[in-house]
Amino acid sequence: MTAVDLSPRQMSLMVSSGNLNGALAPLDFEHPILAAEFADALISLRRTGGLSDGTAYQYRRALINLLRGLSEQLPRTASLATPGASVVDAFHIWESALAGAYPPESGIPYKYGTQIRALVRVHAANGRDVSEHTLRWAQARGLHQVADSTPLDEFSNAERLAIRDACRARIRDLETRVAVSRRLLALGEDPRVNGWRRTADVLWGLRHLGRRPGASIEGDILEACAAGVLNDLDADFAHERAVNQVDAGQITRRLLPFLYPTSEDLVAFRSLLQLETGAAPEEWSGVLMPDIEHSTGALHVKLHKARAHRTRTVRCTVTGSGDGKGWRAGDLVLRLIAATELARAEALKAGASDAHALFLTVHRTTSRHLVVRRESFSRLPFTSLLTSISPEISQPYDSRRLRKTVKSVRAAVLRSADAAAGDDHSVAVYQRHYAQSTTVHVLAGNAVNAAQHQVFDRLRGPVFVHAEASTIDQAAGDLAVAAAAELTSTSTDRAIGVTGCTSPYGSPFTPAGRLCEHRPSMCFACPNAIVFADHLPRILAYREILRGYENEMPPAQFSATHGQQLVNIERILSEFSPTDIENAQLAHQAASVHVPLIQRGVHL
């Protein structure tokens, strides 16, 4: 038997909360060989499959859940190559138990089962031994189905405005605090020399002291607060009754917002940036200073979406006032950079890995020290922001709803859901997550109503003339004009027109006064069309072209694009006698029909 390497598998993952040591130590689990095999498969999948750090983290969670949930009846030496059904039985027991561990609407049981199966398949694809039973299990469908969750709806327009105003108010408060503290910092001195007797000196100490490996300064801050030194900074400090060292943490947390933005302040900035750009929350959360390019009147910011492996650049307008008080996206980025200036300077001086993050602040650790780090954007600050707004904002409190809100506003303004919501993600994502929003439903209803009105207003279709064009009396008005046009047409004219037309510049499918651009696809549903027996060979030739497209295209796509045309053609052919059709069959081989490139099946 080949010895199995049971040494720890090293992984470093960048997730929303910061850098994560994702190492997996097989000997920490009851079944170390399985742990080693799955860890190797995950590392391989991450490298060759281009998994984002967030997705790799989710795979790691699924793997740990499995390893901790395997039955004790499974031998400790079990591996994916163990013959028989013992490993599959253990996997089945674990997967079955997931249903009871999570609520019915949760998608985790399906996701975990799918991810573990994927790791087994990767292990086999790498040439490692996998038993027949285990491989069949990995190739089968999961025990649980995809959870049918309700898509998030957008915030109403009134809620959008309320959120915007609340975020702006919070940013104004932050900038007021920071302005006061920086004036005091300029006057401050090292409190270790003359003591913590002035507000300016306390802020100086908070700015420069209390970091590792130095000592905590919370005891000094506590004494300063008890002595009333901080009363001039904020009246709330006068009401503090801190009597022991534990309460010093509360005072420190109250002082930090005078120098650095809080989590709620950074959430306010991100929320406004989402409302300005329509970007996803994770796109703004991961922005780094090198991603920001300055240009005249705007900033160009690179946004990264890890799960989609996509990077795009958005233009963030800067208002021309130059007073640092604008609310456009570029103004917000510049104001955020100014608000995080002290934290960034400290991070750069300390060589912190998060120094180039756009959303940066200083936090108090459990060891009572202060540390600069990137904002993790947990749900709590956003929830806190929304619950502070009156009247109450609808739930759930999910920042992804801001993106949908922007899409909905654009849809309402542009009167087109596709134009508003389909510009920066796939059609499939739009159909699953955006098409269900209330605004898009209203627009869809309006579109259906408009289409119905058009149908009712133009209920009549082409005019059928069961005769040759040469037999039409010259006194027959539009009919005579169409007949004359057919008789004098060139071979080129006949190739681009499968029917006669009484008004090429008055098409119901083209703006008035513009030459119809929809020949021949819409001729069979147009009230301007006149069909003589002379047109039948060309109609049959066009039918053959459509049938060729039918063989090239997926059925659903062909039905949506060309299916109605075939129905219309069959309806037209049914208006003529079998003799007319038979004569046309003999002549249609020589007929030529030109189809514009944009209407050809292979180019759709």
N, C-alpha and C positions, 0 to 999 in steps of 0.2 A: 504494500500500500504506500502511495506517495505521501510524504510528509506535507502537511498543510501549513502555510505561513499564517500564524495567528497574531502577528504584530499589528499594532494600531494602523489603521488606514487614515492618512491625513487629508483633510479637506478644509479650505477656508472659504467662507461664504459671506458675501455682502448682502445683507437683508435690510429691511427698513429701520431696524433698531440699531444697525451698525455692523461692524465686522463680527462674524460668528465663527468660532472654532468648531468646525463640523466633523472633527475626527471621530472615527468609530473604532472602538477597541473590542475585537471579537471575544476576548476572555471576560468581558463584562457581562456576557449573556450566557444563558443556560445552554445554548446550542452554538458554540463558537465557530464550528466549521461552516454552518449555514450563514452565520454572521459575516465571516470572511468572504464567502462566495458572493453574497448579496452586495457587500461593500465594494468588492472589485467590480461587479457588474455596474453599480451606480457610478463609480469613477469613470469606467469605460463609456457609459452612456452619456455622462456629462461632457466628456472630451469629444467623442465622435458625433454625438447628436446635437451639440451646440446648446445644451440646456442653459437657461439663465440661472443665476444664483438662487432666485426665488423658487423656481421650479425644482431645482436640485434639493433645496431645503424641504420642499413638500415631499419629495421622494424619500428623503432621509427620515422624515417623521413617519411616513408609512412603514418604512423598514423597521424602525425602532418599535412601532406599535405591533408589528408582526412578531419580532423577536421576543418581546415581553409577553405576548399573548399565546405563544405556542404551548401546546399541551405538555405537561410533565411526563406523560406516557411516551412521548417521542424520545428515543435514545439520544444521549448527549452527543454521540458521534455521528448523528444523522447528517447527511449532505444531500444536495440536489441529485446526486448520482445513486443514492441508496435505492436498491431495487424494491419492488413491491409497492404497496399503496399506503404505507405508513406515513410518508411525508405528505402526500396528497390529503390523507385523512386529517392530519394535523392542520394543514392549510384550510381545509373545509370547515373545521371546528372554529378556527380563528375568524374566518370570513363570516360565518353564520352569527358569531357573537357580536359582530359590528352592528348588526341591526338593532340589538338591544342597548348598545352603548351610545347611540346617537338618535336624535328625534327623527320621525318619519320623513320630514322634509329635507333632511341633511343629505348632501351629495358625497359625504366623506366615505361611507361604505363602498359605494361604486368606485370612487377615485382610488382608494387604497387597494381594492382588489385588482383594478386595472393596472396600477403602477407595479405591484408585486409581480404580476404576470409578465409585464414588460421586462422587468429585471431578469426573470428566468429565461426569457427568450434571448436577451442580450448575452447571458452567460453561455447559452447553447451556441449562439452565433460566433462567439469568441473561440469556439473549438473545445470548450470544456465539456466534461461528461455530465449528462442529464438523463435520468432514467426515463423510460418510455411513458410511465404513468404521469410523472411530473411534467414532462413536455406536453402531453395531451392536455393536462390541466391548464397549462400556460397558454395554449393555443385556443382554448374554449372561451366562451363568453363568461363574464363575471356573474357571480351569484346575485348581485343586486343591480337594479336598473338605475338609469340616470334620474336624479331627483328633478321633478317638474316644478321648479321654483317660479314664483311670480316675479317678472322683471320689475326692476325699480322704475318708478314713475318720476317725472321731473317735479321740481318745486313750482308752485304757481308763480305768476308774475309778481303778485303782491309779496309772496315769501322771498322771491329773488331780490326785490328792492329792499325788504327788511334786512335780509342777510348782508346785502351790500352796505347798507347804512351802518349796521352794527360793526362790521369789519372796519369801515372807515373811522368810526368813532374810537375803536380800540387802537388803531394805528396812530391817530392824533394824540391819544393819551400816552402812548409809548414815546412818541417823539417829544412830548412835553416833559416827561420824566427824564429822558436821556439828556435833553438840553440843560435841565437843572443840574443833573449830576455832573455833567462835563464842566460846567462853570465851577462847581465845588471842587472837582478833581484838580483843576488848575491851581486852586488855592491850598490843596491838601499837602501834608507832609507825612513822613514815615511815623506812624503812631508808636513804634517801638522806641523812639527817641524821647518824645514829650508826652506820651500816653494817649489814650483813646478819649480825648476830652472835647474834640470838635467834630461836628458832622463831616466836614471836609476830610479830616484825618481818618474817620471811620470808613468813608467811601474809598479813600486811597488804600487803606489796608485791605478792603474787600477786593479791590482791583488788582493788587500786587502780591498779597499774602494768602496763606491758607491752602496752597497747592502742595502736592507731593513733590519731594519727600519731606517738606517742611511740616511744622505742626499745624493743627487746626486752630483757627482764630475764633471759633464760636464762643468760647468762654469770654474773650475780650469784648465781643459784640454784645453778649448778654449783659456784661457789666455796664457798657456804654448806654444800653437801652434803659437799664434800671436807674442810671444816673440822670436820665432825661436828655442825654446828648442828641438823640434822634428825634426829639419832639418837633424841632423846627423843620425837619424834612417831611414829616407826615404826621398829622394829628393822631392817627391810629396808634403810633408808637407810644403815645402818652397813656393809652388804655391797656398796654401790655402789662401783665402781672406775672412775668416769667420769674419763677422762684427756684428753678433747678436747671441743670445742664440740658435736660431733654427738650425744654422749651426753646433753647437757643436755636435749634434747627428751624423753628417757625419764624423767628426773627430774621435769620439769614435768608430764608426763602422770601421774606417780605422785602428785604433790602436788594436782592439780586435784580429785580425788575427795574431798579433805578439805573443800572449799568447795562443790563443785557435784556433782550426780548424774552418773554416767557413763551412756553409752548402755545398758549392761546394767541399770543401776538403773531407768532409765525404761522399758525393756522389761519389767522385773519389775512395775512399777506397771501398765502397760497390760495385761499378761497377767492380773493379778488382777482388773482392772476388766472384762475380757472374761469371765472366769469368773463374776463376780458378776452381770453384766447380759446376757450372751449377745450383745453387740453385735459387729459386724464390726471388725477391727483398724483399718481406715481411718476408721471413725466416731470412735473415741477419738483417733486420731492428729491429727485436724484440730480438736479442741475448742479454743476460745478462752476467755479469762476472761469476756468478756461473755455467753458461752453458759451460764454457771453462775449459777443463781438460788438464793439461800439462803431457806429457810423453816424452820418449826418441825419439828425432828426429821428433816429430809431436805434434800437438794439436788435441784433440778430442772435437768437438763443437756440442752441441745439437741445432738443428734447429727446430723451431715450426711453423707449418702452421695452423693457427687458424681455417680457414674455413673448412679445411679437417680434423680437430681434429687429427693431426698426428705429432708425434715427431720422428725425426731420428737423428742419430749421424754421422757426416762426419769427416773424417780424413784429417787434414790440415797439409801438410808436411812443415817442417822447414829445410831450407838449413843448411849444416854443417859449413858454414863459421863463423857464430856467430857474424858478424859485423853489424847486423841490417840493411843490405842493400838488402836482398833478396826479390824476388817478388813472391815466392810461397804463397799459401793460409795462411800457418802458419806464415810466415814472415810478411805478411800484417796485420794479427791480432795483432802480437806483436808490430809492428810499430804503429798501431792505438792506442793500449793501451798506448804506450809511448807518443803519440801526445796528448792524452786526459788526461794525468796524472794530470795536474794542475786543470782542470775542475772537475775531479773525486775527488781529495782531497778536493776541496771546497765543493762539493756536500755532501761528507761524513761528513765533519765538520758541515755543516748546517742541516744534517739529511734529505736531500731532498729525495723524493720518487723515483727519477730517478737516484740515485747515482750509482746503479749497472748496468745501461745501458752501452752497449759497445760503442754506438755512442752518445757521450755526448759533449756539448759545452756550451758557455756562450752567451746569447743574450741580447740585449738592449730592455727594455720594453717601452711601450708608456709613462710611468711615468718617464722615463729617469733614471731608475735604471737598474742594471745588475743582471741577474738571470741565474743559471745553469739549463739546462733542456735537455731532450732527443731530438735528431734530429727528426723532423716530416717527413722529406723526401717528401716535396711537389714537384710538377712537375717542378717548376721554376728552381731550381739549376741544375737538369739533363738537362733541355733544354738549360740553359746557358752554360753548359759544352760542349754540342754537337754543339751549334752554334759557338763556338770559334774555331772549328776544320776546317781546310782547307785541301783538297777540301770538299765541303759541304756534310754532312751526310744526308742520305735519311730520310724522315719523314714517320710515326709519331715518335716523340721523346718519346718513351715509354721504360722504363727500363726492361719491361718483354721481350722485343726483345733480350736482352742479354742472357737470359736463352735459348731461341730458337736458338740463334747463337751457343752456346756451344753444344747443342744437334746436330745441323747440322754438326759442325766440327767433333764430334764423329762419326756421321753417315758416313761422308765421309772417315774417317780413318778406321773405323771398317767394312765399306761396308755393314752395316746392320742398318736400321732405328729402328727396334724393339730393338736391343741391345743398341743402343745409347739413344733412347728417352723413352723407356718403363720401366726404372729401378726404378723410384721413383714417379710414378703416375699411375692412372688406365688406362686400355686400352681405355675406353670411352673418357677420357680427351685427350689421345694421338691422337685418331682418329679425334677428333673435332678441336683440337688446334695445333697439331704438324704435322700431316700427310700432311697438305697443304703447308708446307714450300717448297721453291724452291729446296733446296738440296735434300729433301726427294723425291720430284717429279722426279728429275734427277736419283736418285738411283732406284726408282721404274721403270722408263723407261729402265734403264740398266738391271734390273732384268727381265723385260718382254722380252727384246731382247735376253738375255741369255737363257731364257726358250724356246723361239721360236727356237733358234738355236739347242737346245737339242732335241726338238720335230722333227725338220726337219732332224737332223742327225740320229735320232733313230725312224724313222717313222714306221718301221715294228714292229709289236707286237708279241704275242705268235704264235708258229707253231701249227697248228691243224692237228691231225692224226686221220682220221675217222676209227680207228681200235683198237683192243686190243693190248697191248704191246707185248703179246706172239706171235703175228703174224708178227712182224718186222724182216726182214732179218738181219743177223749178219753183213752183208757187207754194211749196211746203214750209217756208220759213226757215227756222233753225235746222230742221231736218234736211232741207235742200242745201243749206250752207255746209253742213257736215258731210253730205253726200258728195258735193263738189270738191271738198277738201280731200276726201278719200280718193276720188277719181284722179285728182291732179297730184297726189302725193308721190314723192320719190321713194326709192327703196330704203333710204335712210329714214325718212319720215315714218314709213311703215314699221321699221325695226324698233323705233322708240315709242310707238303708240299702238297698243294692242286693241284699243277702241277709238272711236271718234270722240271729239271733245268740243262742246259748244262754247266753253269759256275757259281757255287755258290760264287766263290771268284772274279768274274768279273762283279758284279752287276752295272748297270748304276746309281743306287741310293745310293751306298756306296763307300767310297774311295777304290781305287784299292788295291787288296791283302788282303782285310778284308772280312770275311764271311758276306754274306748279312744279314742285320738286319731287313728287311722289309717284310719278309714272314708272313702271306699270303697276306697282304693288297695290295702290289704292283705287285704280280705275274701276274695279269691279264692285266698289261700294260707293261710287261717286254719282251724284245726281246729274252732273254735267256730261256723263258718258252716254254715247249712242253706239249701239252695237248693230252693225249690218251683218248680213251673211258673209260679206267679204272678210270680216274680221275672224271668222271661225278658225281658219288654219293657224293664225297667229296665236289665238287663245289656246288651241291644242298644243302648239309648240311651247308656249309659256307653262302649260300644265306639266309638260315633260321636264322642263327645267326645275320646277318646284319638286317634282318627284325625285329628281336627282339630289336636291338638297336634303330630302327626307332620308336618303340613304347615308348622307354625310354627317347629319346632326343628331344629337341625343333627342329622343322622342319629345321630352318635355320642352326643350328649346325650340324644336321645329314647330310643335303645336302652338306655342306662344307667339312665334314669329311669323310663320307662314300658313298655319293651319286654317285660319279663316279665309285666306285667299283661295285655297283649294275648295272650300265649301262654296264660296261665291262663284267660282268657275263652274262647278257642277250645276249650280242653280241657273247660271246663264245658258249652259248647254242644254238644260232641260226645256228651255223656251223654244228651241228649234226642233224641226222635224228630223226623224231618222235619216231622211234623204239628205238634208243639209249637212248633218254630221258626217254621213258617209262620204259625201263629196269633199268635205273639209279634211277628212282623214287621208284622202288621196293626195291632197295638196300641201299638208302641213309639213312634210319632210323638207320642202323647199322654202318654207317660211323661216325668217330670221327675226329673233327678238333680242334686243339689247337690254340687259339688266344693269343698272348702275352699280358700281363697285360696292357702295354702302349697303345695297339691298341683297347682295349675294350671300348665300348661306354660309360659305366657308369663311367669310370675313366678319361674321356677327359675333 
